[in-house]
């Protein structure tokens, strides 16, 4: 059996398009693989943000 070197790119852009629809809505999610950092970008024109004290 031949070994295949499978590597992931350093950055992944996730869009959430699945058989269940756009599960991420108007968000773009960026994943930095090496550090496992997740960055979410929201579309300000389409979303309303409410900060609750229990979430801070």
N, C-alpha and C positions, 0 to 999 in steps of 0.2 A: 504494500500500500504506500502510495506517495504522500508525503506530508505537504500540506499547503499552508503557507504562512498567511493567516487572515489577520489584518490589522484594521483598526477603526481610525477614521480621520481624527485630528485633534479637536475639531469643532463639528458639532452636529446641529442642524436646524430642523426642528420638529414642527409640523403643521397640523397634526391631529386629524387629518382626513382618513376616516375609517368607514367600514360598512354601516356604522351607526351615525354617520354624518360628521360634521366638524366639531369634534369633542372639545377642542380648545377655544372655540368661538373666534373672537377677533384678536386672540393673543398669538404671539410668536414666541416659541420657546427655543432658547439656545443652550446647548449642553457642551461644556468643556470636559472632554472625556478624561484627561489625565488628572484633573483635580476634582472631578465629579461636581463641578459648579453648575448650577442651573440658573439661567437668567430669563426672566419673562418680560416681554415687551407688550404693552397694552395699546390699543388704538384709542386715543383720547376722544376722537370725534364720535365713536360708537358706544362708548361705555360710560357709566356713571360710577364713580368711586365713593364709597362711604367707609370712613375709618371708624371702627368701634374700639372703645377703650380696652375691652377684654381681649382684643387681638394684638395689641401693641406690647 
